[in-house]
Amino acid sequence: MKQEITMGSLFSGSGGFELAGSIFGIRPIWASEIEPFPILVTTKNFPEMKHLGDINKLNGADLEPVTIITGGSPCQDSVRVWTVHEAICSVSRYGS
């Protein structure tokens, strides 16, 4: 008998792990995310998945057991958008 593989996602974002997992038959069960737009995206793409909100308010003992727990890196502080000028200078400095 084949066991179903299930997933829980922390810092879910727009559901990249959920999408990749679902392509391989992994069923997303729950996700923790606080940003409204990514929650809208995953709600549309995975309507059966439970949205649990803020990770700081979760109690692991209360979560539905899953086979896999994924975690995206909270990246707001590490995202850097390059200007066109910086990109051109970088390419000319280091080659293409």
Summary of the structure (lengths in Angstrom):
residues: 96
radius of gyration: 17.6
end to end distance: 52.1
largest distance: 57.9
contacts: 229
relative contact order: 0.21
helix: 36%
strand: 18%
